[in-house]
Amino acid sequence: MIIPTLQGTIDRRILINFQVEQEVLNNFLPKPFKAKLVNGKGIAGICLIRLKEIRPKGFPKQLGIASENGAHRIAVEWIENGVQKEGVYIPRRDTSSKLNAFAGGTLFPGVHHLAQFVVNESAGIYEVAFNSDDDTTLSIKAKETQIWPTESIFENLSCASTFFQNGALGYSPGGSNFQGIELKTYAWKVHQLAVVDVQSSFFENEQVFPQGSVKFDNALLMKNIEHEWIGLKSIAKS
């Protein structure tokens, strides 16, 4: 099935990005996906996104819903009908919304784990944490900055912005296929964040990501972005 087109506003979106060894990601990724590389490293991370006024396209804003959500993402590329494509593979999704959790796989792609979110945002400082129904946890404290991290494998904010803007296609596991959705923003603008502290039980699982294979790279911020989620044709699992 194809997910119906939804529209709304990205009230706040934080992208927490890590460098990951290519071999580790390719061992984790299902076919047909393989890691998309930047200077020999794969890129994975978490999208912490607060959505509001989300409703089927064409419906009034008053019928829209709001939610806090977390998506674990890996930048990937694959061949589809002889054409190379790029986007993100999303192995898990977490949400504060019981509706999102119930409708995962129908209105929204993939399984959505119900999670408790704690959010504190003030004066350019962002603290977001969640604890999911299967005890997956994440927390970040970050602040707005004008300084690009010197250890990033991206040369500057513009390079990172372009990379993530190009990864607009997202696929999540769902039954016998990968359910797809495209993020179409009416404007694209990112700001940089300086991370004070970040913890992710997903990326700290050394059975999947051996010690030393994951390194923090950068964090980005988007605010007040009008957008659409457009359903894509599913990709069959190999």
Backbone torsions as a table, in degrees:
resi	resn	phi	psi	omega
1	MET	NA	157.3	176.8
2	ILE	-106.0	129.6	178.6
3	ILE	-63.7	134.2	179.2
4	PRO	-67.0	153.9	179.6
5	THR	-71.4	129.6	178.0
6	LEU	-118.0	157.4	175.3
7	GLN	-139.2	161.0	-179.7
8	GLY	169.0	-154.0	-177.2
9	THR	-128.3	132.0	168.4
10	ILE	-82.2	102.3	-178.2
11	ASP	-69.4	-42.4	176.7
12	ARG	-155.0	135.6	178.2
13	ARG	-137.2	121.2	175.4
14	ILE	-111.3	126.7	174.9
15	LEU	-107.1	113.7	177.1
16	ILE	-99.3	119.6	-169.4
17	ASN	-120.0	136.7	-179.6
18	PHE	-123.0	149.2	166.1
19	GLN	-85.9	135.4	179.4
20	VAL	-134.6	141.8	179.0
21	GLU	-59.0	135.5	-176.0
22	GLN	-55.3	-46.2	-176.8
23	GLU	-62.9	-38.3	179.9
24	VAL	-63.2	-45.9	180.0
25	LEU	-66.3	-43.6	-178.0
26	ASN	-67.0	-28.3	174.1
27	ASN	-70.2	-29.5	-178.4
28	PHE	-84.0	-36.4	-171.6
29	LEU	-72.7	138.6	173.4
30	PRO	-80.4	154.2	173.5
31	LYS	-67.7	143.9	14.0
32	PRO	-94.9	11.8	-171.7
33	PHE	-82.6	146.2	170.0
34	LYS	-140.3	157.2	-174.0
35	ALA	-64.1	134.5	171.1
36	LYS	-87.4	129.6	-169.9
37	LEU	-104.2	148.9	169.8
38	VAL	-128.1	114.5	-178.4
39	ASN	51.2	41.5	174.7
40	GLY	83.6	0.6	-179.4
41	LYS	-116.2	145.8	171.1
42	GLY	-81.3	161.2	-179.1
43	ILE	-123.8	123.8	176.8
44	ALA	-135.6	167.1	179.5
45	GLY	173.0	-163.1	-178.7
46	ILE	-130.5	134.7	172.5
47	CYS	-102.2	117.5	175.1
48	LEU	-104.7	108.1	-168.6
49	ILE	-128.1	127.1	173.8
50	ARG	-102.5	118.1	-178.1
51	LEU	-105.3	148.5	173.9
52	LYS	-142.0	156.0	178.9
53	GLU	57.6	34.0	179.3
54	ILE	-79.5	122.8	-178.3
55	ARG	-156.7	162.7	174.8
56	PRO	-55.0	141.6	-177.3
57	LYS	-56.1	132.8	179.9
58	GLY	96.4	-14.9	178.4
59	PHE	-80.4	152.7	179.5
60	PRO	-66.9	150.7	-178.6
61	LYS	-58.1	-30.8	-176.6
62	GLN	-61.9	-19.9	-179.9
63	LEU	-92.1	-2.0	-176.5
64	GLY	-76.3	161.4	178.7
65	ILE	-117.8	161.2	177.9
66	ALA	-120.4	152.1	179.3
67	SER	-164.8	154.5	168.0
68	GLU	-97.5	139.6	-175.5
69	ASN	-143.7	150.8	173.8
70	GLY	-129.8	133.7	178.6
71	ALA	-129.0	122.0	174.3
72	HIS	-83.4	126.8	-168.4
73	ARG	-130.5	149.9	173.2
74	ILE	-133.1	126.8	177.5
75	ALA	-69.1	127.2	-174.3
76	VAL	-136.3	166.8	168.5
77	GLU	-138.5	157.6	-178.0
78	TRP	-161.1	165.1	177.3
79	ILE	-102.5	127.5	179.1
80	GLU	-131.2	115.7	-178.2
81	ASN	54.4	39.8	177.4
82	GLY	80.7	2.0	-178.2
83	VAL	-114.0	132.0	176.9
84	GLN	-78.9	131.2	179.5
85	LYS	-124.7	165.1	177.5
86	GLU	-137.8	155.7	-179.3
87	GLY	176.4	-144.5	178.1
88	VAL	-134.1	143.0	169.6
89	TYR	-98.4	131.0	-173.2
90	ILE	-117.1	94.3	-175.1
91	PRO	-70.7	-23.6	176.8
92	ARG	-153.2	151.6	177.8
93	ARG	-130.3	143.7	177.7
94	ASP	-129.9	147.5	-175.2
95	THR	-150.1	151.6	174.1
96	SER	-85.6	-10.0	-171.9
97	SER	-95.3	123.6	174.9
98	LYS	-64.1	-34.2	177.5
99	LEU	-64.0	-46.1	178.5
100	ASN	-59.3	-42.8	-179.9
101	ALA	-64.2	-39.9	-179.7
102	PHE	-69.8	-38.4	-172.7
103	ALA	-93.7	5.2	176.8
104	GLY	-58.1	128.2	-177.2
105	GLY	96.5	-9.8	178.2
106	THR	-121.3	-73.5	175.2
107	LEU	-77.2	-28.3	-177.8
108	PHE	-128.9	146.1	-175.5
109	PRO	-77.1	138.0	172.4
110	GLY	79.1	166.6	176.2
111	VAL	-68.7	134.5	175.4
112	HIS	-112.6	119.6	177.2
113	HIS	-82.9	133.2	177.3
114	LEU	-75.3	131.1	-174.2
115	ALA	-138.0	155.0	172.9
116	GLN	-94.9	120.6	179.9
117	PHE	-104.1	141.4	172.0
118	VAL	-123.4	122.3	-173.7
119	VAL	-129.6	134.3	175.0
120	ASN	-139.4	115.2	-177.7
121	GLU	-130.2	123.8	-178.2
122	SER	-161.9	134.1	172.4
123	ALA	52.4	43.2	176.6
124	GLY	79.2	9.4	177.1
125	ILE	-111.0	134.6	-174.7
126	TYR	-125.1	120.7	174.5
127	GLU	-122.3	116.2	-178.3
128	VAL	-132.8	134.2	177.9
129	ALA	-145.8	151.7	171.2
130	PHE	-144.8	155.4	174.2
131	ASN	-131.2	117.1	-171.4
132	SER	-91.2	173.1	-176.2
133	ASP	-65.9	-15.7	175.8
134	ASP	-111.6	21.6	176.8
135	ASP	68.3	19.5	167.7
136	THR	-72.7	131.7	-175.7
137	THR	-127.7	154.6	175.5
138	LEU	-153.9	144.5	173.0
139	SER	-150.8	146.7	176.6
140	ILE	-146.1	141.8	168.5
141	LYS	-126.1	125.1	-175.8
142	ALA	-147.6	162.2	179.1
143	LYS	-138.1	151.1	179.2
144	GLU	-65.3	143.3	-177.2
145	THR	-150.2	163.5	173.6
146	GLN	-108.3	3.0	-174.1
147	ILE	-103.8	123.8	178.5
148	TRP	-82.7	135.8	-176.7
149	PRO	-64.2	131.6	-175.0
150	THR	-69.5	-23.1	-178.1
151	GLU	-90.5	1.7	178.5
152	SER	-67.7	145.4	175.6
153	ILE	-81.8	-7.1	171.7
154	PHE	-88.5	138.9	-176.0
155	GLU	-64.5	-38.6	-177.5
156	ASN	-160.8	-178.4	-178.6
157	LEU	-61.6	-39.3	-178.5
158	SER	-61.8	-42.1	179.5
159	CYS	-64.4	-43.2	178.8
160	ALA	-65.5	-41.4	-179.9
161	SER	-59.6	-45.7	-179.8
162	THR	-63.5	-41.7	-179.7
163	PHE	-58.8	-48.7	-176.1
164	PHE	-76.6	-28.8	174.8
165	GLN	-64.7	-35.4	179.9
166	ASN	-72.2	-17.3	-179.7
167	GLY	-91.9	50.9	-173.0
168	ALA	-82.3	-14.7	179.8
169	LEU	-92.7	127.7	-178.9
170	GLY	-126.6	135.6	-179.8
171	TYR	-125.0	134.8	179.8
172	SER	-122.8	146.0	177.2
173	PRO	-65.9	136.1	178.4
174	GLY	-154.9	98.6	179.5
175	GLY	66.4	-125.1	-176.7
176	SER	-91.6	8.5	-178.4
177	ASN	-146.3	-178.6	174.6
178	PHE	-111.1	120.1	-178.1
179	GLN	-84.9	133.9	-172.4
180	GLY	-114.7	150.8	176.0
181	ILE	-148.6	145.6	178.9
182	GLU	-114.2	133.8	174.2
183	LEU	-91.2	117.0	176.1
184	LYS	-113.1	109.9	179.3
185	THR	-96.6	143.7	177.6
186	TYR	-78.1	-18.6	172.9
187	ALA	-151.7	151.9	-179.0
188	TRP	-129.0	115.6	178.4
189	LYS	-148.5	126.6	179.7
190	VAL	-120.8	152.2	174.1
191	HIS	-121.3	161.0	-179.7
192	GLN	-98.1	149.1	178.5
193	LEU	-121.6	140.8	170.6
194	ALA	-95.3	122.2	-175.9
195	VAL	-89.9	123.8	176.6
196	VAL	-84.2	-40.9	-179.0
197	ASP	-156.9	141.6	176.0
198	VAL	-145.7	138.4	178.7
199	GLN	-138.6	133.8	178.7
200	SER	-142.6	112.5	179.0
201	SER	-64.7	-28.0	179.4
202	PHE	-64.6	-51.9	-177.1
203	PHE	-82.1	-8.9	175.9
204	GLU	-94.8	4.5	177.0
205	ASN	-77.7	102.0	-172.7
206	GLU	-74.0	-9.8	173.6
207	GLN	-72.7	-24.7	177.7
208	VAL	-103.1	-44.0	-177.8
209	PHE	-118.5	93.0	-176.6
210	PRO	-55.9	152.9	-179.4
211	GLN	-53.1	131.1	179.1
212	GLY	89.3	-5.2	-177.5
213	SER	-88.5	-11.6	-177.7
214	VAL	-123.4	131.3	179.6
215	LYS	-137.3	132.4	177.6
216	PHE	-60.4	140.0	-179.8
217	ASP	-115.7	-57.6	-177.0
218	ASN	-164.1	170.5	172.9
219	ALA	-138.0	140.5	-176.4
220	LEU	-124.6	155.1	-177.8
221	LEU	-129.7	136.1	171.2
222	MET	-128.2	145.5	-178.8
223	LYS	-141.1	141.2	171.6
224	ASN	53.7	59.1	-178.6
225	ILE	-110.6	116.3	173.3
226	GLU	-72.7	140.1	-172.3
227	HIS	-158.5	172.8	171.4
228	GLU	-131.8	148.5	167.0
229	TRP	-107.1	119.1	-174.9
230	ILE	-111.3	122.4	179.7
231	GLY	-66.1	142.1	179.4
232	LEU	-116.7	158.7	174.4
233	LYS	-64.9	135.8	-178.4
234	SER	-65.6	154.8	173.9
235	ILE	-107.8	127.2	-179.1
236	ALA	-69.5	140.9	175.7
237	LYS	-71.4	141.5	-179.2
238	SER	-74.3	NA	NA
